[in-house]
Amino acid sequence: MKMITQPRKFLETLFNAAVNAADPAFIIQPYIPDPPKGKTVVVGVGKAAAKLALALENNFKGPLTGVVVTPYGHGAKCQNIQVIETSHPLPDKNGMLASKTIFAAVKSLTSDDLVIALVCGGGSALLPAPPEKMTIEDEITLNKILLSSGLPISKMNLIRKHVSEIKGGKLALACYPAKVITLVLSDVPGDELHQVASGPTLADNLGRKAALAEVNLHKLVLPTNIISHLNSSDSDCPIPEDLTRLGHEVHMIGSAHQSLIAAKMKAEELGLKAHILSDAIEGEARDIGNMHAAIANQVERYAHPFENPVVLLSGGETTVTLSNSLGRGGRNTEFLLSFLLGLRGSAYALAADTDGIDGSEKNAGAYCDNKTLQKILDKDLNPRELLMSHNAYLAFEAAGSLFFTGSTGTNVNDFRAILIP
């Protein structure tokens, strides 16, 4: 078994392998359709939408036009597809303009035409389309409440789609009678594709009653006009059968699982055994961090359930429940600080968001080893207090172990790699 002399570099290599496995320039090529009899219109939304559009434009064997929407700083120079940059994780007025532009692009299509929808993570905030009697401020308020609630992404998107004129399959209906082919880069646990970007061209069977049940169960305090809308039939979304009869196609072109497989293969290529714990882990970031620390402790102490040296990989999307905290950090740094505090032996770990941005700061995540905790303490900081106040960024900044990548151009959610020597 090979000795790893540069653990941080090794773990960053695994992260890069995971990101490269979801590179839009390569993953889209096997799914590019033939040109239709009529015209081709491309619509898209998400953190990787512009890069996917550029790759499609470079490889499509016919003329095309269209509109894709991506966060500020994630654009690409397409020739025939308009790229609009809007706000994430909270929507803004540019997002409303983008939604209107997309609806205009698919207006008056015929059965000879084709719509290619490029859907990837981050899209829920990028395409605000508030219903009648609601405003962009209402969507911003809703997103603020959901993002601080600690709800898993599936529950947030269930509520979001019922407070939108474009989500939950409504964009697909607007394309009728044109055929729609949806290409999804999945960033959601379990790869429920209708969850990605709240499914503008996809549907599920959960209706507004299920959305209201989540609001009541979690005691979410929403504005009265949002509650009124959720109680009316105006919030209804199409169900899968409504879209199936239209002959639409759906393809998953990339996912967390595929990226973790790539990281596993890279680790083994470099001489270490690797195991994927799960590609769909959800829950509070600090709880998931503590759980990973318990597994690492078990492996180091008993060589069980895996023999060390070994690399443990996992993905998914954790959450951070905020109260009144204005802390600096994201779910990956919070995970890692909790992991570090729970660790009883020696291990190296990297936790980062594959899109290159973790939460409220510009880092992708952070790295830790057996010296990190002491470095934090040497700066007269209390790591446990920083964890409880959601200030994990400050802890790893003090230790000099923040991980920066810039925008990666893709997004398959959280990436975690733990090397147990």
N, C-alpha and C positions, 0 to 999 in steps of 0.2 A: 504494500500500500504506500503510495507516494506521500512524502512529507510536504506539507504546504508551508512554505517559508514566508509568504506574503499574504496572510489571510484576507486583508481588506481588498487587495487587488483581485484575489481569487473570487471573493463574493461579488465584487463589481462585475467581473467577467460573466458570472452566472446571470446577473441582472441584465447585462447587455444581450446575452443569448436569448433571454425571455422576451425582451423588447424587439429584437431582430426577427423573432418568429412571428411577430404581429406587425411587421413593416408593411404599410399599405402598398408600397411599390411592387411587392411580390405576392402578397396573399390574394389580391383581387384578380390576378391574371387568369386563373383557371375558371373563373365565374363570369367572365365578360361575355354577354350574349351576342348573337348576330344582329345586325341592323334590321329593323322592321320594314314593312312596306311603306309606312308613313315616316313621321319624324320621331326623333329620340330626345326626350327631356330628362335631364338628370336633376334630382333634388337630393339634398343630404343635410345631415345635422350631426354635430358631435365634435369631439376634440381631434379626431383623425379625419373629419369629413373633407377638408381641403386637400389633404395628401391623397386620400382615396380618389377624389375627383381628378386630380392631376394624373394619377396612374391610369385611371379609366380613359381620360382624354388622350393619353399617349398611346393607348393600345386598342381603342375602339376602331373598328373598320368601317366607319361611316360618319356622316355629320351628326353633331349633337349640340345642344344648348342646355342651359339650366342654371340652377341656383343652389349653392350649398352654404351652410352657416356653421361657423366655428368660433371658438373663443378668441378674444383679442390676443394677438401674438402667435396664433396657430395657423395663419393663412398660407397659401401657396399661389404661385403665379400661373393660373390657368389662362388659356387663350379664349375658350368659348364658353366656359362655365363661370358665372359670376360668383365670387367669394365674398360673403358678408361676415364681418367680425362683430360679435356681440358679447354681452357680459355673462360671466360665470363665476361663482355659483348662484348669484342673484340676477334675475333678468333686468333688462333696461329697455328704453324706448327704441333703440336700434333693433332689439330683438323683435319688437312688434312690427317694425318696418320689414324685417326679414320674413316674418310669417306671411305678411300681405304679399310680399314679392314672390314667395313660393306659390301661394294660391294663384297669383296671376299667371305664373309660368305653366300651370297645369290646367288653366281654363280653356274650354272649347276644344279639347282633344277629341280624336275620333278612335274608332276601334282598330284602325290601322297603325296607331301611334303606340309608342312604348315609353313608359316611365321607369327609370332605374333609380331606386331609392337607396342611398348610402346612409346607413344608420349606425351610430356608435355612441359610446358613453359621453355624458355631459350634455346631451341634447335636451333634457327636461327643462333646464334653465334658459337655453339659448333661443327657444321658440315660444315666447309668451304669446298667447292668443286668447285674452280674457273674453268670456261670454258677454252678451248684452247685459247691461246694468252693473258690470264690473270694470275695473280699470287696471292699468299696469301696476299701480300702487297696491292693489289687492293681491295681484300675483306675487309681488315682492314680499308683502307681508306673509302670505301663505308659505313661501319658500323659506323665509326666516324662521318661522315656527317649526316647519318640518325639519330643517337642517339642525336645529338645536334640540329636537325632541328625542333623539336616540333611536328612532324607528329604523328598521331595516329598509333598504332601498325599495324592496317590493311593496311595502306598505306606503311609503312616501309616494311612489309612482301611481299606486291605486287611487290615492286621493287627487294627485295632480291631474291625472287624465280626465277626471270628471269635472275639473274646473278649467277646461280648455276647449277651444274650438278646433284644435289641430291634432291633439294627442289621441291615444286610444283607438287608432284606426281611422280617424276622421279625415286625415289627409288622403288616405287610400280611396275613400269614397269620392273625394273631390276630383280624383283623376279619371273617374268613369266617363266614357266607356273604354279608355285606354288600358292596356295590360300593364300591370305593375310587377317588377322584379325587385325584391328587397334584398340587399346584401348587408348582413349584420356583422359588425365586429363586436363581439359580446364582452361586456364588462360586468355582468351581473352574476351573482352566485347561482349555480345550477343551470346557467345558460337558458333561462326562460326568455326567449328572444323578444316577446311582447313587452318585457320590462325595460329593454334598452331604449334610452331616450323617451321613456313613457310610450313607446310604440306608436309613432305617427302613422305608420302604414300597417300595423299589426293589431290584433285584438285578442281579448281573453273573455272568459265567461263571468268575471266578477263585476257586478253592477254597482250602482250608486248606494244600494243598501249595505253592501260590504264595505264601501268607503266610509259611510256614516258610522258603521259599527266600529271601525278602527278609531275614528275621531272620538267616539264615546268611550271606548275601552281605555284609551290612553289619555283621556281627559284633556284633549287639545282645545285650547281656547281660540276659536277662529272668529273672524268678523261675522256679524249677523247676515250680511248679504251673501257670504260664501256658504253659510249653513242653509240659507233659504234656497240657494241654487242647487245644492246637493239634495235637497228635499223635493226638487221638481224634476219632471221628466225631461226638461231641457238639458240636464246633465248626463243623460243616457249616452252610452257609447255603442258602436256596433259590436256584435259578437262574432266569433270566428266564422260561423256559417255565412254571415253576411258578406265576408270577403272571399271565402272559398268559392262561392258560386260565381265570382268574377274571374276566376282562373288565375289569380295572382300566384307568384312563386316566391319562396323565401329560402335563402341560403346563409348559413353561418360560415363566414370566411376566416374567422380567427376567434380565439378564446383564451381564457386564463389557463385552461387545461393544456392546450396545445403549447402555450408558452412555458409552462412548468415542465412539460416533457422535454422541451428544448434545453432548459436549464439543467435538468437531470442528466441528459445525454452529455452536456458539456462538462459537468462535474465528473462523470465517469470517464470521459475522454482524458481529463486531467489527472485521473488516477484515484478518485475517491468514490465509494459507494454513496448513492443518494436515494432518498425516499420522499415521495410526495404524501404529506399528511392529508391534505384535502385542497381542492381548488375552489371551495365554496364556503369558507368559514365566515360566519357572521357573529355579531355580538359586540359588547362594549370592548373597545380597544384595550383598556387596561386589564380586563378579565382574560381576553385572548392572549395578551402578553404573559400574564401570570401562568396560564395553562401551558404555553410553549416552554416557559422556564421549568415547570414541573416535569415536562417530558425530557428536556435537556438534562436535568438533574438525575432523572431515572436512568437515562442512557449512560451518563458518565459514571454513576455509582455502581450500576449493576450490569452494564452492557445489555440492557433490555429496555424496550422490545427490539432495539437495533444494536448491533455491535459497533463500537467506535474503533477507529475514526469514521465519521459519517457526516453527511450533509442532509439536513431536514429542510424540505421546501413546503411552502403553503401559499395559498392565495385566497381570494374572496374579497369581502368588503366589510370591515369593521365600522363601528359607529362611535361617536363621542357625544355623550349627552351633556349639554351645557345648561347651567342655571343662569347666573348673572355674570359668569366669568368672561373676561375679555382677554384670555390668555393667548399666547403665541404658540402655534404648533398645529399639527394635523394628526390624523388617526395613526399614521405609521410611526411618527416620533413618540406619540403617546404609548402605542404598543411596545416600542422598543425600551422606553424608560421603565415601564412596568416589568418587562422581561428582565431587564438588568437588575432591578430590585429583588426579583424573585430567584435569581440565579444563585446557586450555592457552590458552583464549581467553576470550571474554565470553559468558556465557549466564545465564539465570535459570531456576530449576527449583523445582518443588513436588512432593513425594512424600508421599502420605498414604494411610491405610487408609480406605476409604469407610464403614466402620462408626463412625469417629470415634475409635478407640482403636488405637494402634500399640504392640503389645508390652506391656512391663511398666509403662508410664507412662500418663498421662491425655491426652497429646497425640495428635492424629491423624497427625502427621508433622512435616515441617519445610520451610522455604523457604531457598534460597540464591541469592546473586548474586555479583558480582565483588568485593564488600567483605567477604563472610562469612568467608573464610579469614583475612584480616588481623585481623578482630575476635576470632577464636578465639586467634590468636597473641598478640594484645595482652593477653589474660587469662593469659598464661604457661602456656598449654596446648599440648600436642603433639598435633595432630589425628591423626597417623598412629598414635600410641600409643593414642589413644582409639578409633580404628577397630579396632585389633587386639584390644583388651580389651572390645569390644562396649559402649562407653560413648558412642555417638554423641549420645545425649540431652544429655550434658554439654557437648558441642561446640556444639550449636545453642542450648542454654540460654545459654551464654556470649555467643553472637552475637546473642541476642535475636530469634531467627528460628524458634522453635518454632511450630507451627500447631495451634491448639486449636479444636475444633468442638463437643465434647460428643457424646453419642450421636446418631447421625443417624437411627436407626430403620430402617436398611437395611444391606445388605452385599453388594457385588459385588467385594470384594477390593481389591488395590492399585490406586492411581491415580497416574500419573506424567505430568507435563507439563513440557516444556523449551522455553523461548522463546529462539531464537537470533536476535539482532538483525542 
